[in-house]
Amino acid sequence: MITCKSKRELDCMREAGRIVALCHKEIAKIIRPGLTTNELNKIVENVIINNGAIPSFKGYGGFPAATCISVNDVVVHGFPSEYVLKSGDIVSVDIGACYKGYHGDSAWTYAVGEVSEEAKKLLAIAEQSLYEGLKYAKAGNRLGDISSAIGNYIYQHGYSTPLDFSGHGIGSELHEDPSVPNFGKPGTGVVLKEGMTLAVEPMVHIGTPKIKIMSDGWTAKTKDGSLAAHFEHTIVITKEGYEIFTTIEEETHS
């Protein structure tokens, strides 16, 4: 069931999103060669707890950590570990915070040290694909308008997106209806309504869209070993456009 959120619910989600954004601000400041992904995870968990929220992911379906940290060819759902970051790595950090029963969810992919031109281009295209989709996030448009804009931008730059994962509705549950695919046809899908809250999250591969799930049952890697990037914001649909919750500065777009 797709729900449009009340003012009280949106206020809670706005604060959850702000806390997630604070986590990303801290990660952007400290990420460097020599840190372990476990250290990044601990930093995020502390920021969430110190701001009066709880990590959305920890314990979710048995997931063991506060963050999903996915390095290089890991697309999503990587476990934090004793892996030591090195210059040239790209690292997707997916963070969820729950504030007064409502969730914010955002992923960002970071360059560690000096990365290749290939990696820089991937990060730029993947990040922009998120905003290409958000251009169509407006009451009266359809969900397929967002999905097709994301997919078309990815494909026209010669990249691919996994067919197995998508964005999602979000609110009192971390994953709610509707599913928000990263490909599709314009003019299809549900009509976007004011107060609908979505986590829009393109995942982009340099190589083929095929993935493989590792033995932990969570970690998803590109099947061909190519680099992958992941960018995500939690938004609310407004009459004029959308508002991003997972940012420090207020971002309203029309």
HUKA-V806514 format. One record per residue. N is the residue number from 0. RES is the residue in one small letter. SS is DSSP state (a for helix, b for strand, c for the rest). BURIAL is # if it has 24 or more other ideal C-beta (glycine too) atoms within 12 Angstrom, else .. D_FIRST is the distance of its C-alpha to the first C-alpha in Angstrom with 2 decimals. Layout:
N,RES,SS,BURIAL,D_FIRST
N,RES,SS,BURIAL,D_FIRST
//
This chain:
0,m,c,.,0.00
1,i,c,#,3.80
2,t,c,#,6.39
3,c,b,#,10.07
4,k,c,#,12.38
5,s,c,.,15.51
6,k,a,.,18.98
7,r,a,.,19.43
8,e,a,#,16.37
9,l,a,#,17.52
10,d,a,.,21.02
11,c,a,#,20.12
12,m,a,#,18.36
13,r,a,#,21.41
14,e,a,#,23.70
15,a,a,#,21.88
16,g,a,#,22.19
17,r,a,#,25.81
18,i,a,#,26.61
19,v,a,#,25.31
20,a,a,#,27.47
21,l,a,#,30.40
22,c,a,#,30.10
23,h,a,#,30.29
24,k,a,#,33.20
25,e,a,#,35.00
26,i,a,#,34.41
27,a,a,.,35.73
28,k,a,.,38.76
29,i,a,.,39.77
30,i,c,#,38.75
31,r,c,.,42.00
32,p,c,.,43.90
33,g,c,.,44.84
34,l,c,#,41.69
35,t,b,#,39.73
36,t,a,#,35.97
37,n,a,.,36.07
38,e,a,#,37.75
39,l,a,#,35.02
40,n,a,#,32.40
41,k,a,#,34.49
42,i,a,#,34.86
43,v,a,#,31.10
44,e,a,#,30.51
45,n,a,.,33.28
46,v,a,#,31.96
47,i,a,#,28.52
48,i,a,.,30.17
49,n,a,.,32.87
50,n,c,#,30.37
51,g,c,.,28.74
52,a,c,#,25.65
53,i,b,#,24.91
54,p,b,#,24.29
55,s,c,#,20.64
56,f,c,#,21.83
57,k,c,#,24.67
58,g,c,.,23.93
59,y,a,#,20.43
60,g,a,.,20.59
61,g,a,.,24.31
62,f,c,#,24.81
63,p,c,#,28.16
64,a,c,#,28.28
65,a,c,#,26.97
66,t,b,#,26.87
67,c,b,#,26.54
68,i,b,#,29.86
69,s,b,#,30.48
70,v,b,#,34.03
71,n,c,#,35.34
72,d,c,#,34.03
73,v,b,#,31.15
74,v,b,#,27.96
75,v,b,#,25.49
76,h,c,#,25.25
77,g,c,#,29.01
78,f,c,#,30.46
79,p,c,#,32.77
80,s,c,#,36.28
81,e,c,.,39.97
82,y,c,#,39.84
83,v,b,.,42.08
84,l,c,#,40.98
85,k,c,.,43.64
86,s,c,.,44.43
87,g,c,.,42.74
88,d,c,#,39.49
89,i,b,#,36.12
90,v,b,#,33.53
91,s,b,#,29.77
92,v,b,#,28.61
93,d,b,#,24.88
94,i,b,#,24.23
95,g,b,#,21.43
96,a,b,#,22.14
97,c,b,#,20.37
98,y,b,#,21.77
99,k,c,.,21.27
100,g,c,.,18.04
101,y,b,#,16.52
102,h,b,#,16.97
103,g,b,#,18.85
104,d,b,#,19.41
105,s,b,#,22.21
106,a,b,#,24.55
107,w,b,#,27.97
108,t,b,#,30.82
109,y,b,#,34.29
110,a,b,#,37.75
111,v,c,#,40.18
112,g,c,.,43.74
113,e,c,.,44.92
114,v,c,#,42.63
115,s,c,.,43.52
116,e,a,.,43.20
117,e,a,.,40.82
118,a,a,#,38.51
119,k,a,.,38.86
120,k,a,.,37.86
121,l,a,#,34.79
122,l,a,#,33.61
123,a,a,#,34.29
124,i,a,#,32.47
125,a,a,#,29.43
126,e,a,#,29.13
127,q,a,#,29.69
128,s,a,#,27.06
129,l,a,#,24.42
130,y,a,#,25.94
131,e,a,#,26.34
132,g,a,#,22.58
133,l,a,#,22.07
134,k,c,#,24.52
135,y,c,#,21.82
136,a,c,#,19.18
137,k,c,#,19.48
138,a,c,#,17.75
139,g,c,.,18.37
140,n,c,#,18.61
141,r,b,#,16.34
142,l,a,#,14.83
143,g,a,#,17.61
144,d,a,#,20.15
145,i,a,#,19.48
146,s,a,#,19.43
147,s,a,#,22.58
148,a,a,#,24.44
149,i,a,#,24.01
150,g,a,#,25.06
151,n,a,#,27.90
152,y,a,#,29.35
153,i,a,#,29.33
154,y,a,.,30.87
155,q,a,.,33.47
156,h,c,#,34.85
157,g,c,.,35.31
158,y,c,#,32.64
159,s,b,#,29.69
160,t,c,#,26.17
161,p,c,#,24.89
162,l,c,.,22.71
163,d,c,#,21.21
164,f,c,#,19.40
165,s,c,#,17.03
166,g,b,#,15.51
167,h,b,#,11.98
168,g,b,#,9.68
169,i,c,#,11.30
170,g,c,#,11.82
171,s,c,#,12.49
172,e,c,#,11.61
173,l,c,#,13.68
174,h,c,#,11.30
175,e,b,#,7.61
176,d,b,.,5.76
177,p,b,#,7.66
178,s,b,#,10.95
179,v,b,#,13.89
180,p,c,#,16.92
181,n,c,#,20.44
182,f,c,#,21.70
183,g,c,#,20.80
184,k,c,.,21.87
185,p,c,.,21.92
186,g,c,.,20.50
187,t,c,.,17.71
188,g,c,#,13.97
189,v,c,#,11.52
190,v,b,.,13.49
191,l,c,#,13.59
192,k,c,#,13.50
193,e,c,#,15.49
194,g,c,#,13.92
195,m,b,#,11.33
196,t,b,#,12.44
197,l,b,#,13.15
198,a,b,#,15.59
199,v,b,#,17.67
200,e,c,#,20.17
201,p,c,#,22.72
202,m,b,#,24.83
203,v,b,#,28.17
204,h,b,#,30.95
205,i,c,#,34.55
206,g,c,#,34.89
207,t,c,.,32.87
208,p,c,#,29.09
209,k,c,.,29.72
210,i,b,#,28.99
211,k,b,.,30.15
212,i,b,.,28.71
213,m,c,.,31.47
214,s,c,.,32.62
215,d,c,.,30.68
216,g,c,.,27.48
217,w,c,#,25.96
218,t,c,#,28.33
219,a,b,#,27.68
220,k,b,#,30.78
221,t,b,#,31.73
222,k,c,.,33.52
223,d,c,.,36.45
224,g,c,.,36.87
225,s,c,#,36.22
226,l,c,#,35.00
227,a,b,#,31.32
228,a,b,#,29.76
229,h,b,#,26.35
230,f,c,#,25.28
231,e,c,#,22.05
232,h,b,#,21.04
233,t,b,#,18.14
234,i,b,#,17.82
235,v,b,#,16.39
236,i,b,#,16.46
237,t,c,#,19.22
238,k,c,.,20.98
239,e,c,.,23.76
240,g,c,#,22.14
241,y,b,#,20.67
242,e,b,#,21.75
243,i,b,#,22.17
244,f,c,#,21.63
245,t,c,#,23.29
246,t,c,#,26.74
247,i,c,.,29.72
248,e,c,.,30.54
249,e,c,.,28.24
250,e,b,#,27.00
251,t,b,.,25.73
252,h,b,.,25.98
253,s,c,.,26.19
//
